[in-house]
Amino acid sequence: MSRWPPALFLAHGAPTLALEGGSWAERLARVSLDLPPLKGVLVCSAHWETQGGFRVGGALQPRTLHDFGGFPEPLYSLRYPAPGSPDLASRVVSLLGEAGFEAAVDADRGLDHGVWVPLLHLLPEARVPVVPLSLPRLREPESLRKAGRALAPLREEGVLILGSGGLVHNLGQLDWTGASDPQPWALAFETWVLERLAEDPTQAMDWVHAPGAATAVPTSEHLDPLWLVLGAAAGASAQSLFAGWQFGNLSLRCLSFAPA
């Protein structure tokens, strides 16, 4: 086991995975067994976008946000009571500022479901401090990679850097019949991304011209945490932790980038 945490990209799927995570949840639970002792978790979620620059959650005890509607009632009673870390939040702001990014602490930000749904299974005891990181609304993959590179030293300090989103995410195309096999366009796009990562994770991806891209990624917020993770991964190769689908095209692919 390495003394450094990996950088992780976790698909968080539908919020109901918090209740019925199945094999996805079981895999995340096993991943936790291989983690070194952690001093904190920095999570960049698809569900926190901010105007301007980066915002970093600095609450001492962040709230559990139920930022969704129309789901089973038991989901709204779930809490993820992990502490926050104002010190880690300040460190993140400092590292991003030194790299030329606008960044500020948001002392009131809670944990959206992109943060707490996977962490319920990855770190169920909720003892490790969790700090959320936003996606700036004006962003490009390369700027997110640069931000990830700026944050990479946190891994040496025992901080797990986690991007939460999904390689394929189009709510308008979901198959509510419960199909488990992916649509061809969804599989084609995910396969293309995985092939590019296998070739060279440090190289830029022209993903907008990939097969199926327009349907697989109609808006980029669920894919964008991947770029930040790739920057923090320092050139490490991708290892697939989990492969699966919900509703015919919602990817549950989870990736680990082991310490270089």
N, C-alpha and C positions, 0 to 999 in steps of 0.2 A: 504494500500500500504506500502510495506517495505521501509525503508530508504536505503537499499542496492539494487543495481541492481542484477538481476539474472545472471547466466552464460547461454549463449545461444549456441546451435548448429543449424545452419541454412543451409539447402540445397539451393544452389544457382542455380541449374539446368542449362539450356541453357542460354547464354547471352541475348537471345531475351526476357527473363522475365523482363528485364529492360524496354521494350516497351509494352509488352503484358503480364503483370503479372497475370491478372485475379484474381481468388480467393486466390492464394498464396500471391500476393501483397496486397490484401485487408486485409488478416489476419495479415501480418506484420505491416500494418498501424494501426490496432487495438492494436497490442502488444505495439506499441510505447506509446499509451495512458496510459498504466499501469506502465511505467517506471518512477522511481524517477528522479529528476534532475541529469544530468550526467556531470561529469567533463572531461570525455574522453571515447573513445572506443578503446580497444585493440583487433585487429582482426588477428587471425591466419588462413590464407587462404591456400587451397590446391594448389594454383597457385604460391606460392613462396617457393621454395626449395633452400637451400644453402649448399654448402660444409662445413664440419666442424660443428661449433656450430650454435647457434641462431644468427640471425641478426634482428635488430629492426629499423624500419623506423624512422628517425629523421628529416625529411624535415619540414621546417616551413610551406610550402604550397605544399603538395604532388601533383604530377601530376596524372591525370586520365589516366591509361594505357588501351589501347584497344588491349589486348593480345590475339587476336583471328583473324580468317580470314573467309571469305566466307559468312558473314552475311549481312542483309539489311543495306544499306548505312546510314539511320538515326541513327543506333546504334553507328556509329563512331563519330557522332557529340555530343553525350551525354557527359556531364562533371559532376563530383561530387566534387564541390569546397570546401570541408571541410578543415579547417586548420589542420595542424599537431601540434605536441607538443614535441619539443626537451626535455623539462623537464620530461614528462611522459616516453619518450623513454629512457632517462638516468635512471629513476627509475626502469624500466623494466630490463635493463641491470644489475643494482645493485642487484635486487632481485634474478635474475637468477645466477649471480656470487656468491652470498652468499650461494646458494644451490649447488654450485659446477659445474655449467654449464659454458661452453665457450659462451660468448655473447658479441656483439659489435653493435654499432650504424652504420647504413647505411644512411648517410645524403642525399642521392640522390634517395632513393627508392620511387616510386609512389604507387598508389592504383590500384591493378589488379582487374579484373572483379569479382573475388570471394569476394572482399571487397565492391566494389561500387554498384554492382547489387542489393544485398539485402539492403544495406544502403539507396539507392534511395527511397525505400518504407518504411523502418523502421524509418529513420531519414531524411525525404525529404528536410528539410530546410538547411541541411549541415552546421549547426552552431557548432556542438560538435566536438572538436578535435579528429582526427582519427590517430592511430598509428598502422601500420602493423607489424606483427611478422612472421618470417619465420619458416619453418619446416626444421630442419637439415637433411641432406641426410642419415646420419647414425643415426637411431632412432629406438626405441622400444616403444610399448604402455606404459610400466611402466615408462620409462624415461620421456615420455610426461606427464603422470599423475603427476610425481614428479615435473616437471616444472610448471604444473598447480597449484599444491599445493603451490609452492613458490610464484606464482603470485596472489594467492587468497586474500592477504591483500589489493590488489588494489580495490576490490569490496567495502571494508569498506571506501575507499577514494573516492567513487563515480564513479569508472571506470567500464564500461560494458565490460566483457570478452566474446568474440564472436569467435566461431569456424565456418568456412565456408567451406562446402564440400558437402558430400552426403553419405548416408548409402549404397546405391547401385549406382555404377558408372562404366559402361563399354561401351565406345563409339562404340566399335566394334560390339556390340550386339543390338544397337538401332533399333527400328522398325519405319522406316521413313514413313510408311503408316498412322501414326498418332494415333496408338492404344493407348487407355487410360488405359486399364486393364493391370496390370503387368504380366509378364511372371512368371510361377510357381517358378522357381529358384530364381527370384528376391524377390518375396513375401516371400518365405521360409527363405531367409537370413535376410531380414528386421525383420520379425516376431521373429526370434531367438534372434537378438540383443535386440529388445524391451522387450522380456521376461527376458533376463539376466539383463537388466536395472531395471526392475520391481522387480526382486528378491533382488538384492543388487548392487547398482551402484558403490560401493567402491571395488568390487572384480574384479580381472583380468578376461578377457574373452579369452577363447581359440577359437577365431573367425576363425582361419584358418581351423578348423575342423567343422565349422558350415555347415548346409545344404546349398548348392548353393554357398559357399564362393569363390571357384576358379573362377566362372563366375561373381559373383557379385562384387568381389574386385580383379581384375587381378593385379592392382597396388594399393598401400594403401594410396596414398596421399589425396584422398577425405574422407577417413574414419579417418585418423589420427588426424585431429583437434578435433574429439570427445574425444580422450583420454586426451588432454590438458584441455578441458572444464570440463571433469569429475573430474580432479584434483582440478580445481578452484571451483568446485561446493561444495566441503567440505561435501560430503555425502548426499546432497539434492536429493530428488526423482525426477525422470524425469516426466515432463508433456508434452504431445504431443500438439504442437501448430497448426500443419498442417500435413495432410496426403494426398499425391497425387503422381501422376506419369506423366512423359513425355515419349513419344516414346516407350512405352511398358515396360521399365525397369529402367528409370532414376528416382530415388527416390527424391521426394520433401519434405520428412519428416523433420519437424522442431521441435526441442525440447527445453524446458526451464527447468532449474534447479533452483528452487526458493531458496532464501536465507534460510539457515538453522536457 
